[in-house]
Amino acid sequence: MQQAAIHDFLTHFFTASGCTLLPVPDSDVLKVKLNKEIDKLLMNRPFYWHYIEQTGGTPETATLVFRTDDKAEEGELIHFGSPRLHQIFDAALKLAPYIRLYQNLPPQSSSALEPWLAINAKISYKCDLKKDRICSIGLQLINGTLIDGFQDILDKLPLLPKMPDYCYTLSPLIRIGSGIKRIETFLESVLKSEPTGWADDAGKRWARDQELLDSFYEQQDPKPETYFQEKEAIREQYQPRILVQFINAGLFYLKSSTFLPGSIRDH
């Protein structure tokens, strides 16, 4: 599931950035022809671009091939923790930390579009081991409906940078700042309800190594500085913590009844 989320994120990122997705026979492989802007951000070729711009030459942007399944034969394996994925996260922050889009509806539909605030974040579970996942949460800014996995909905909707003809937007009743706080509270409650076995296991390994350290220095009183340094290193290695890193956010004007039938109707 995590690899599928990465594949969806990459598809969305490169498409929204104006790059060209090239056909591939394997659904776990993504082949993309970069445009100039993304090539500059990802390929680390400052001298090449300086030469092209100084001479007026025709640039040849790079083509990248990614695979999200280690069984696939073609492409660079990309996963949580891989340097390339972190590089793309950083590029997404530089390019478009915030976006505003409208759902494309049939002509003359005369529909009301409701405001949704969406936030994408990376959640990292850290101890002596590490696990990452992407979280996408959407908040309807009129009635407060919250949806976890909101990016999956957005990926299925046709979106435009300007409002389609014959449509109009409804004014939000929930301010953006208040909406962000609601999403933060929701995410905190989700994290608190998750199983803590990974943290409990880390605590046991922490106690084991601390016991070994104490036994090594048990004849020394007072303890030397090296003891406290090693004790702190053990704490830093094993202490369980959850980090949430913002990726991007957007304001989306959508006809909710097209993806939540029976839940939210036109106002």
C-alpha positions in Angstrom: 0.0 0.0 0.0 2.8 2.4 0.8 4.5 1.8 -2.6 1.1 2.4 -4.3 0.8 5.7 -2.5 4.3 6.7 -3.7 3.4 5.8 -7.3 0.3 7.9 -7.0 2.2 10.8 -5.5 4.9 10.7 -8.2 2.2 10.6 -11.0 0.4 13.6 -9.5 3.6 15.5 -8.9 5.1 15.1 -12.4 1.7 15.7 -14.1 1.0 18.8 -12.1 4.5 20.1 -12.8 4.0 19.9 -16.6 6.3 17.0 -17.2 5.4 14.2 -19.7 4.5 10.7 -18.6 5.7 8.2 -21.2 4.0 4.8 -21.8 5.4 1.8 -20.0 4.2 -1.8 -20.0 4.6 -2.3 -16.3 2.1 -0.6 -13.9 4.8 -0.5 -11.2 7.1 1.6 -13.4 6.9 5.3 -14.1 8.7 6.9 -17.0 8.8 10.7 -17.2 10.3 13.2 -19.5 11.3 16.2 -17.3 10.7 19.8 -18.3 13.3 22.5 -17.8 12.1 23.5 -14.4 12.0 20.0 -12.9 15.3 19.0 -14.6 17.0 22.0 -12.8 15.6 20.9 -9.5 16.3 17.2 -9.7 19.3 16.6 -11.9 22.0 18.8 -10.4 23.4 20.1 -13.7 24.1 23.8 -13.1 27.0 23.9 -15.5 25.0 22.3 -18.3 22.1 24.8 -17.8 24.5 27.7 -17.6 26.1 26.7 -20.9 22.7 26.2 -22.6 21.4 29.6 -21.4 24.7 31.4 -22.3 24.9 29.9 -25.8 21.2 29.9 -26.6 21.4 26.1 -27.3 18.4 23.8 -27.4 18.3 21.9 -24.0 17.8 18.2 -23.8 16.0 17.5 -20.5 16.5 14.2 -18.7 14.1 11.2 -18.8 13.7 9.4 -15.5 12.4 5.9 -14.9 11.2 4.9 -11.4 10.0 1.5 -10.1 8.0 1.0 -6.9 8.3 -2.8 -7.0 11.7 -4.3 -6.4 10.7 -7.1 -8.7 10.4 -4.8 -11.7 13.5 -4.9 -13.9 13.5 -1.3 -15.2 14.2 1.9 -13.4 15.4 3.4 -10.1 13.8 1.8 -7.1 12.1 4.5 -5.1 10.6 4.1 -1.6 10.2 5.9 1.7 13.7 6.8 2.9 15.2 6.9 -0.6 17.2 10.1 -1.3 15.4 10.6 -4.6 12.0 10.7 -2.9 13.1 13.2 -0.3 14.5 15.3 -3.2 11.1 15.2 -4.9 9.4 16.2 -1.6 11.7 19.2 -1.3 11.0 20.1 -5.0 7.2 19.9 -4.3 7.6 22.4 -1.4 9.6 24.8 -3.6 7.3 24.6 -6.5 3.8 24.7 -5.1 3.3 24.4 -1.4 -0.2 25.7 -1.9 -2.6 25.3 -4.8 -6.2 26.3 -5.8 -8.2 24.1 -8.2 -11.8 23.7 -9.4 -13.6 20.5 -10.3 -14.4 20.4 -14.1 -18.1 19.8 -14.5 -20.2 19.4 -17.7 -21.1 22.6 -19.5 -24.2 24.4 -18.3 -24.4 22.3 -15.1 -24.9 25.4 -13.0 -23.4 23.7 -9.9 -22.3 25.0 -6.6 -18.7 24.2 -5.8 -17.9 23.7 -2.1 -14.5 24.6 -0.6 -12.3 21.7 0.6 -9.0 22.3 2.4 -6.5 19.4 1.7 -3.2 18.8 3.4 -0.6 16.2 2.5 2.0 15.2 5.0 4.7 12.6 5.6 4.5 10.8 8.9 7.7 9.2 10.2 7.8 6.6 13.0 11.3 6.7 14.4 13.3 4.7 16.9 16.3 2.5 16.0 14.1 1.5 13.1 12.1 3.9 10.8 8.9 3.7 8.9 7.3 6.5 6.7 3.9 6.9 5.1 2.0 9.7 3.3 -1.1 11.0 4.9 -3.7 13.1 3.0 -6.6 14.7 4.8 -9.4 16.8 3.4 -11.7 19.1 5.3 -15.0 20.5 3.9 -15.0 24.2 5.0 -18.8 24.5 5.3 -19.9 21.6 7.4 -16.6 20.3 8.7 -16.6 16.9 7.1 -13.2 15.2 7.4 -11.8 12.6 5.0 -8.6 10.6 5.5 -7.1 9.5 2.1 -8.4 12.6 0.4 -5.7 12.5 -2.4 -7.3 9.3 -3.7 -10.5 11.2 -4.3 -8.7 14.1 -6.0 -6.8 11.8 -8.3 -10.1 10.6 -9.7 -11.6 14.1 -10.4 -10.9 16.3 -13.4 -9.5 19.6 -12.0 -8.9 23.0 -13.5 -6.9 26.1 -12.4 -9.9 28.3 -13.1 -13.6 27.9 -12.3 -15.7 26.2 -15.1 -18.4 28.2 -16.8 -21.9 28.3 -15.2 -20.5 27.2 -11.8 -20.2 29.3 -8.6 -18.4 28.8 -5.4 -19.8 28.7 -1.9 -18.2 30.8 0.8 -16.5 28.9 3.6 -17.9 29.0 7.1 -14.7 27.7 8.6 -11.6 29.9 8.2 -8.4 28.4 6.8 -6.5 28.8 10.1 -9.3 27.0 12.0 -9.4 24.3 9.3 -5.7 23.6 9.7 -6.2 23.3 13.5 -9.1 20.8 12.9 -6.9 18.7 10.6 -4.1 18.8 13.1 -6.4 17.7 15.9 -7.8 14.9 13.7 -4.4 13.7 12.7 -3.3 13.7 16.4 -6.3 11.6 17.4 -5.6 9.1 14.6 -1.9 8.8 15.6 -2.9 8.3 19.3 -5.3 5.5 18.4 -2.7 3.5 16.4 -1.0 0.4 17.8 2.1 1.2 19.9 3.8 -2.2 19.6 6.6 -0.7 17.6 7.3 1.8 20.4 7.0 -0.9 23.1 9.5 -3.1 21.3 11.9 -0.2 20.9 11.6 0.4 24.7 12.6 -3.2 25.4 15.6 -2.9 23.2 16.5 0.4 24.9 16.2 -1.2 28.3 18.4 -4.1 27.2 21.2 -1.9 26.0 21.0 0.3 29.0 21.3 -2.7 31.3 24.4 -3.8 29.4 25.9 -0.2 29.7 25.2 -0.1 33.5 26.8 -3.5 34.0 29.9 -2.3 32.1 30.3 0.7 34.4 28.9 -0.8 37.6 32.3 -0.8 39.3 32.9 2.9 38.6 31.6 5.4 41.1 31.2 8.2 40.3 30.5 7.4 36.6 32.8 8.9 34.0 31.7 11.3 31.3 31.8 8.6 28.8 29.0 6.7 30.6 26.6 9.7 30.3 27.6 10.2 26.6 26.9 6.5 25.8 23.6 6.7 27.8 22.5 9.7 25.8 23.5 8.0 22.5 21.3 5.0 23.5 18.4 7.3 24.3 18.7 9.0 20.9 18.8 5.7 19.1 15.8 4.0 20.7 13.5 6.7 22.0 10.2 6.3 20.0 8.9 9.4 18.3 6.5 10.4 15.5 7.4 13.2 13.2 4.9 14.9 10.9 6.4 16.8 7.9 4.2 19.1 5.8 4.4 18.4 2.0 1.8 20.6 0.4 -1.7 21.9 0.8 -4.5 23.1 -1.5 -8.0 24.7 -1.6 -10.3 22.7 -3.9 -13.7 23.7 -5.0 -15.7 20.5 -5.6 -19.2 19.2 -6.1 -19.2 16.9 -3.1 -22.2 14.9 -4.2 -20.2 13.6 -7.2 -17.9 11.6 -4.9 -19.9 11.5 -1.6 -23.4 10.5 -2.8 -25.9 10.8 0.0 -23.4 12.4 2.4 -23.1 16.0 1.2 -25.6 17.6 -1.2 -25.5 20.9 -3.1 -26.2 23.8 -0.8 
